[in-house]
Amino acid sequence: MSVCTLVTQEAPDFIADAVMPDNTFGQIQLSSFRGKYTVLFFYPLDFTFVCPSEILAFNQRLADFKAKNCEVIGVSVDSKFTHLAWKNTKVEDGGIGNIQYPLVADIKKEIARDYGILFGDAVALRGLFLIDTKGIVRHAVINDLPLGRSVNEALRMVDALQFVETHGDQVCPANWQEGDEAMKPTAEGVASYLAKHGKK
């Protein structure tokens, strides 16, 4: 399945080994997170370059995700042992330190393949999937290997999803931020919104 066809569909479930926040080994089943929002993000490899900056950036904003009832899960094709070794490496030495969300080991590359982001049968591209409380993929973005993602944008999308779920008669226009005016999904609503904001 391709990334674009996953949006609006049920997120492919998986059970996989992971390094947990307390540095123990455990298993993650994605469907066990039903009832919460989930940001599932893939990165190419441990002990590389852009990857630690993203992993640390998600960790630095983890409390913000959790405040929105949203869990963060990282995935790569490395083993759980490599994940743990990377966590046990100091940040100043190129490691990620004691991050506080799970890192899933996708050794067989089945998860990346199911999400349509396996690159050259080797590593995952930088795919990110926002999954709602019912297990449906509501947002997906994919970056090439050298292009890091925006954690602020991931949080913005959680806010936008929660807003439209709460306000079913409104949608979120471009660059919408929490607290901004939204738009009625009608011809009149578009005209009213653009009259106020279209020329800024």
ABEGO torsion letter per residue (X at the ends): XBAAAABGBBBBBBBBBBBBAAGBBBBBBAAAABGBBBBBBBBABBGBAAAAAAAAAAAAAAAAAAAAGBBBBBBBABBAAAAAAAAABBAAAGBAEBBABBBBBBAAGAAAAAAGABBGGABBBBBBBBBBAAGBBABBBBBBAABBBBAAAAAAAAAAAAAAAABAABBBBBGBBBGBBBBBBBAAAAAAAAAAAAAX
